[in-house]
Structures are given as C-alpha cells and as structure tokens.
C-alpha cells in the first residue's frame, strides 16, 4: 500500500474495484461499484474501517477500493474525442499516419457543409466515407440510419458492415479526454445495469428528470439524450465531482452510454423545488423559523462555493431543492463555472441576475450575492415572482436608477436589510456569503431567544 493511500482521512469516499465477501464478523462485505466511506485507519495499513451507503460499518481491504477524486478536466472532457471538427482531408490523413488498420476519426465535411466524413485507415491508406445528414438522421450507406455520431461510431465499432474495416481505435483530438475513461478513472462511473428508471418527475429542453433506483437507493436521474446537449452537461457533472457540502445536491455518479445518452445520478430530493414548496404550503404552514432555516441552508452552500472559487450564476428558488427532512440544497450547476469567467447573456434570467453580469458579462461571487438577495425575497414572499408588475424590459433600467423591491409582508426588518445590502449596485459594496451567514445566524439567535 502506498504512503499516499495510507493517509486517507476519515470521510474519504471510495469505490469498490472488486467484490469482497469478508471472512470474519468484523469485515464489511461489498460488491464491485459500491460506494464506501472511510471512518478510520487501523494498525494494519492494508485495512480501513469504513461504512457503506446504508450505514453498516466494518473492515475493508485497502487494495480492493479506489479513492474518489474530483474530475478536473471539465473543458477537455468529450463524449466524442474522435471528432476533430473542421479539418481538411489532408489534415485527416496526416493525423491517421502512420497507418494502422482500424484507426479512425470523424471530421466536418469540407465539400458538403452540414455533413460529416468518417476517415478510416485500412491496409496502408485512408478511406473517406461521407456521412449524409437527412431528415434529422445520419447515414453512410442510406440503409442504416443513426440519431447521432456516437450511435454511428458504436455500430461500426462492432461490425464493418460494408466499410473497409470495422472501427478499432479512435484517433483522439489533441487535448481531449474520453469522458467515460475520466469518470471511471476518478471513481464516478456507475453501471447502467444497476439503475432502474421508474417515472418522469420533470421535463427540460435537455431531456427528462426521472426517479430511479440504484442498487436499492432512491435517486434522481437527469437523462440527456442529444449528443451536443450531453456534451454541455459533462461540464456540470465534472463540477459536481469537486463539490461536497450538506446543502448542495450531491452527485452520486455518471453513466455514459455508448449510444450517446448521458445519465447524471444525484440524491433524490423528495419535496421538490423550493419555489414550488413555498407556493404550495404558504404562510399558514411555514413559520418564520422555517423561512430563516431555508435562508441559512442556501447561504451555507453559497459560502462553501465562495470559499472554493465557484460561481453558481443561476441562483434562484427554482434551483434549490428540499429534502424529505426539510433541508434546502442548492442544485443545477449547469451554469456553474470557476470564478470570473464570462458567458453568453442571451439566456440569463434577468430578474435574478446582477446588473454588471447582464451588462458586461461579469460573473463573480458578488453577482451570486445579488441573486441571493432576490432568492431571500422569494423565500419571504412565499415564492412570488420578483419585481411584480414591472415589465421585464424595464427591470434593469429601474434597478440601475436605485429601485429596490419592497419588503414582503411579515418579513423581519433585519432580513430585508440584508436583501438591500445584496442589491448594492457596486459589487464591491455587497457583503460576502460568510458575512451574510454570520448575520443570519445572529438574527436567528435573537428570534429563538424571543
């Protein structure tokens, strides 16, 4: 056992590489793919004390498990690492040199814009097959049709089916990493056979959100079918592997199917989104203490993101979920990026986004603080839409002139004061999440004493 492994601290997550039956009462049996959490080291460096997902504890052999790591290569992860984009026929031939039968890549067609070309090395030369795009389907021979490039490549990997050879070895685009390999290497790949999809609980433009069962545990699953969309969601999944906090929705694993589907498996949040929860319960059910608790839950998650240099960019009550035991957890990391990057503002939620982020595409923890102020307003107004009665196109000009939403009915003055601090026009003048959390705890302590 290496010195590095010997120092796994308690709380470290591991994934089983093999089945382990156990030979004594003290052992903790497990199956390949099970998730285990280290509780402590033992006198023997080859053994750890650990617990499984249902809380059972026991001894496990260190060489049967691998430590889970955060996936760091977010931008380079690819579902199609063999896709080289706009390169010429000559460039493709140079990339497939020296010749190796079955070595292949896919490029955009130079002669037929919108089509693709499959380039395959075979018996010392390169064959170029035009992939025709017709009625939303792809085909080489107009006999077999495929929904996307991944399905097409998978088909010809198994069978030459008229090509000079079957596809044996992908020529990876420089700088890309095959997503499946990276999720497996870092311990986040799940087995599709172990996942049962039960029912759809939400639909998005990317695909469905479903309730599922993974080895006896109820889970939520984002099912992303389209290859381009799935590629975009890889970044979300890789960000989630790096984040761990009780008030963030926890990623459990990722399944990359050869046919181009991507499944992102997370903990199941029984009570749905915070905005729906607030609207359906209302003030007769939810008291001030409950609202303050939700405010603190979200603030603690955001303080953790702040400390780790992550910017959420889409913080709103619709992107906070509520667990069975009423814990609010921040979700939807689709826009999350490491701090200070820019993005296309066309699809941004205007009523939640800070003026500088909308105007100059400047996203930072301070723009998240602005959104958090709006989220506090949502919580205390029981899920009403912000800036009621103001047309969308007038929101930003009015805000920039100093307009602030009024306090919702029944909102404590101290909480409304925090909202206004979040809506300071100069980002530098806004409080940090750490300071917000301290102030909320102070408000809570005073309320509990009363």
N, C-alpha and C positions, 0 to 999 in steps of 0.2 A: 504494500500500500504506500502511495507516495506521501511525502511530507505535506503536500498541498491538501490531499484528501483528509489527512489526519486532523486537520484543523477545521473541519466543517462545524460551524457553531450550531447550537440548538435553534430550531426554526428553519433550518435549511431544507428546501424541498428536493426530493429525489424521485426518479422514475425507475421502476424495476426493469432491468435488462433481460432477466430470465425468471422462470418460475422458481419459487423456493417453498419446499414443503415444511421445513422445520423438523428438527429431530428431538427437541426437548420441550417441556411445558413453557419454558421461558421464551422460546422462539416465536416470531411473528410471521406466519406463512403469508405469501403473496404470489400474485400472478404477474407475468410479464405485462408491462404497461401500467401497473398500479402506481398511484401517487402516494409517497410516504414522506412523513415529516420527521426530521431528526429531533429527538428530545435531549439526548446527551451522549457523550463519549463514554467508553468503558476502559478498563485497564488494558484490554487487548485491542490494539489499534485496528484489527481486522473486523471488529464488530461495533455496531452502534445500537443504542436504544432508540426506537422510533415508534411512531403511531401511524395507523392507516386512516383512510378517509372517514371511517365511522368511529374513530377514537380508540380502537383497540391498540394496546401497547405491547411491545416485545422486542426481542433482539433480532437484528438483521445483519447479514454478512455484507461488508462494505463493497466487495468486488462484484456483487450482484446488482448494484444500483448505480445510476449516474446522476450527478448533481444537475439540477435545472439551472439554466443560465438565461439571461436576457438576450434576445436576438437584436444585435446591434446594427446589422447591415440593411436597415429598412429600405433605403432608396435603391439598393442594388438587388434586392430580392426579386426574383422573377418566376412567374408561372411558365414562362416561355423563354428560357435562357438561350434557346437555339434560334430565336427570332432576331434578326440583325437590322430590321428596318430598311431605310433607303440606301442600299449599296448596289453597285453595278454588277453585271455578270462577271466582269474581270476580277473585281474585288472578291466576289464569292469564290471564284476558282483559286485565287491566291490563298484565301482562308482555309480551303479544303486541301491544301498542299502541305506535306507530302501525301500522295493518295493513299487512302485506306478504305477498303470496301465497306460501305455502310455508314461512313462518316457523312453527316448531313447538316444543313441549315435551311432556314426559310427567310426570304427577303421580300420586300415590296417589289412588284413588277415594274421595270422601267418602261417597257413598251406598252403595257396595258394598265394605266393608273386605276387603282381600286382593286386590282387583282394581286395575287401573290405568286412567288415562284419557289418551288421546292428544289434545292440543289443537292444532289447526291453523288458522292464519289463511288465509282464502281470500275473495277478492272483497270485502274490507272488513268481513267478520265472522269470528268464531271458531267453528269446529265442534269438538264434543267427542265423541270416539269411545271407548266403553267397551272396555277390553282385558280379556277374560274369562280367568281362570286356571282351567284344567280338566285334571285328571289330569297335573299337572306340566308342562303346556304352556300357551302364551299364544296367544290368537286374537282378532281383531276381528270377522271375518265367519263364524267356525266352518267355514271352508273351508280356509284356510291356517293351519297351526299352527307355533309357533316355540318353541325351547328357552329363549330369554331375550329381554329387551327389546332388546338390541343387534341380534340377528338380525331382530327385527320391524322396527326402525327402518331397518336396512340394506335390507330388502326394499322398504319403501315409499319409500325414497330413490330407488330405481331405477325404480319403477313405481307410479302412483297406485292401480291395482288396486282400483277401487271407491271410494276416498276422493275428496274434492272436488278434491284436487291431490296431486301427489307431494310428499314432504318435501324442501324445498330448503335451508333454512337453520336450524340449531339455535339456539334461544334459550338461551344458556349460563346456568347458575345462577351468581349473583354470587359471585365469589371462587374459582370453579373454573377449572382449566386442562385442556384436552383432552390426555390422556396422549400420544397419538400425536404431536400437534404439538410437545409439550415434548421428547419423546425425539428427534424429528427435529431440532429447533432446536439441541439440545445435542450432536448428533452420535452418538447411541446407537441410532438406529433401524436395524434390519437388514431386508434384503429376504427375505420368506418364500420366494421362488422360488429363492434361493441355498442354502436349508437343506434337506438331506435327512435325514429321521429314519430311523435304522437299526434299533435294537432297544431295548426297555424294560430298564432296569437297576434300577429301583426304583419302588415304588408308594407314594403317600401319600394322605392323605384329600383333598388338594387336586388330585391328578392324577398323572401319571406323570413319572418322570425317565428320559430316553432318551439314548442315544449318538447323535450326529448327525454330519453332515459339512457344514461351512460353507466353501464355496469351497476344498475340498481340505484343510481343517484339521479334525481330530477334536475334537468339542466335546461338552459335556454340556448337555442342554436340559430345563428344567422346563416341562412342558406343562400349563397351568392352564386348564381348560375352563369352569368355572362363573363366571358374571359377578361374584357377590358375593365369591368367593374370589379371583378375578383382581384385583378392586379392592384387596383387602388386600395382595396381593403387589406391587402398584405401589410401595408404600412401601419394601419390601425392595429392589426394583430401583433406586429413586431413591437409597437409602442407598449401594448398591454403586457407583453412578456417582461418588460422592465419595471413595471409599476406594481406595488403591493401595499395596500392600505385597507383598513376595515371599512372605510367609507368610499372606496372605489369598487365598482362591479368587477369581480375577479375573473380573469381569463382562466379557463381550465385546460384548454388545448385547441389545436387546429388540425383539421383534416383537409389535405389537398388531394382531390381525386384526379386521377389521370385524365378523366374526360372533361376537365376544366371547371368542375364545381369546387367551391371553397366553403368549408363549414367552420365558423368561429363559435366555439363552445364556451359559454360562460355560466356562472352561477345563476340559478333561477330566482327571480325576484317576484314573489307571489302577488304583491299588491300593485304591481304595475307602475306607471309613471307618476311622479309626484303631482304633476298638474291635474291629472285625472283623479288622483286620490283626494286632493284638496277640494276639487269641484263636487265630487260625489258625496263627500262627508259634510263639508261646510262647518260653520261656527257652532252649530248645536252639538256636534260630535267632538270637534277638535278644539281643545282649550289652548290658552296662551303658552303653557309649558311645552305642549306638543309642538307648536309652531317654532318656539325657540330651540327646541331639540333638533328639528329638521334644519334650521338655520345653522346651528353649530356643526351638525354632521357634514353638511356641504362645505362649510368653512374649513373644517379639519382636513377634508380631502384636498381642497384647493391649497391649503398651507403646505401639504405634502408635495403637490405638484410644483408649487413655487420654490420649495427647497431643492427640488430635483431639476429645476430649469425647464419644466414643461409648461407650455401654454395650451389651454384647452380650446379656446376660440369659439366655442358654441355652447357656453354655459347658460342653461335655461331650465325651468321646472320640467319641461318635456323630456330633458336629457338627464333627469335624476330619477332613479327607481327606488321603490320602497319594498323592503323585505318583509317576510311573514311576521317578524318580531319588531316591525316599525322602525327599522334603521334605514335612513336615506343614504343612497350611494350614487355617486356621480358615474355616468356611463357615456357611451357614444363618443369614442375617441377618434371618430372619422376625420376630424379636422385638427386633432392634436399634433403639434409639431414641437421639436425642441425650440427653446425660446428664440425670439427675434427673427423668425423667417417671414416671408411675405406670401400672399396667395391671391387668387382671383376673387375680387369682391362681389362679383355679379350675383352669387347665390347666398350672400350673407343675410342673416336675419336682422334687418335694420333696427327693430325696436330693442334688440338686446346688445347690439354692437356699439362700441365706443366711437365717438366722432372721428378720432385720429385713425382708427382702424378702417373706418369706411372711406375716409378722405385720402389717406396716404398709405393705406395697407400696412400700417404699423401695428403689429400684434405683439403684446407683451403681457407679463403677469398683470400689469396695471390695466390693460384692456379687459382682462378677465375680471378684475376688481369691479370695473364699471358694470359688466354683465351680472356680477354677483349682487350688486345693488338692485338691479332690475328683478333678479330672482327673489331677493328678500321682499320686494314689493308684491311679487306674485304669491309668495307664501302668505303674507299678511292680508292679501285681498282674496284669499281662497281660490287662487287660480284664474283670476280675471286677466284679460289681455292687457299688457301695458299700454300707456298713452291712449286710454279710451277716448273715443270721439275725436281724435286728431287724425286726419288723413295721412297715410303713410309718407307721402312725398313732403309733408310739412314737418315731420318729426325732427329731422336733423337740423333744418334751419332754426326751428324754435328752441331746440336744445342748445344750439350754439349761441343763442341770444340769452341763455341763462335759465330757460324754462325747466322746472323740476316737477315731477308728479307729486300730487298732494298725498299726505299720509292716508293709508286705507283706514276705514272705520275700525276703532278699537286697537290700532297699532300703538304700542308704547312709544312715548316721545323719544326715548333713548335709542330705540331701534330705528325710528325714522331719521334720527340724526345720523346714524351710521349710513343709511341709504344715501343721504345727501352728500356725505363725505366721499362715497364711492363715485358719485356723479360730478366730482370736481373736473372742470374742463381740462386743466393742465394735469396730464398723467402723473407728473412728479408729486403733485399735491394729494394724490389718493393714498389711503393707508395700505399697508401690506396685509396679506391674509393673516399673518401672525398677529399683527396688532388688532385686526378685526376679531380674531378668535379670542384674544385676551379681553377685549371689551364686551363681547357677547357672554363670556363666562362671568364677567363682573355683573352684567345685567341679570343673568340667571341666578347668581348667588343672592343678589338683593331681592329678587322676586321670591325665591324659596324662603328667605328669612321672613318676608311678609306673610 
